């Protein structure tokens, strides 16, 4: 069970990471962003849509509060449903202040790696 303090802390870290990610994308004039809908956020695990210069749009789930040596992945969420690893985002963007930015990885590649290497106990 997640405490109310931890839930508020996680939400705050996620909001900060989301704002930093959007700012980083928009700093590069070639990328446009738009906020995902509440439904896309909750059910599809997409925080922001990023449009590249070729016009293709990609869903990104932004994760804050990470450390370069420890990445937490979510197989199941707090409601017992599939976690963000099984969402519809194309990419997961991990906020890594120690690294000076974001580590952006394809969600499906991370899912494959996690299913093969993480012990689910």
C-alpha angles and dihedrals in degrees: 000000000000119000121233089243092055092046092052092045092050092048091050093049090047092051092050092048091048092052091047092049094050090047091050092050093047092047085066099067091209094069126071124190139199129186117252118241119260089253092052090048096050102035105024097034093231119139102174139010116224120200116204124208090264088064095247115135123216129195115229129192108204119211123196133188096047132147123210092239098045127047119177115209126196118226092162127020128223091272092055093251125124110295128231093281086073095043128111099254116125092210140022114216112203114199105228109178090173088059094046099249144357132329105215117196134175107260094219092053091049090047092052091048093047094048090052099041112026119086107226102216 
